[in-house]
Amino acid sequence: MQTFTEKALTVMKSIPPGKIMTYGQVAATAGSPRAARQVTRILHSMSAKYNLPWHRIVNAQGQIVLQNEESRLFQRTSLLREGVEVDGNDRIDLNRFRFDPMADEES
């Protein structure tokens, strides 16, 4: 049986360029809908080791929420490079850019 962390890593690695997921969506897809903060911890501690596309994870409102200016700019720029539209308030249209791995499996 896979641990939540292993499942979350798999989910995050599956997000294609040009798409995003929310912290809560990653948690729910990995089997623990109330573990959005755990997703944050996984991203913080394992992004480099597992080469995670951390820039493709945003909050439930579709907003970049990093406090560090340099990291926020990097996330914004990375998303824009992949074709994700980010508005002046660092928000992304979830209806347009959200990745749904469950829907993708059904196709």
Secondary structure, DSSP 8 states (H G I E B T S, - for coil): ---HHHHHHHHHHT--TT-BEEHHHHHHHTT-TT-HHHHHHHHHHHHHHHT--GGGEE-TTSB---SSHHHHHHHHHHHHHTT----TTSB--HHHHB--HHHHHH-
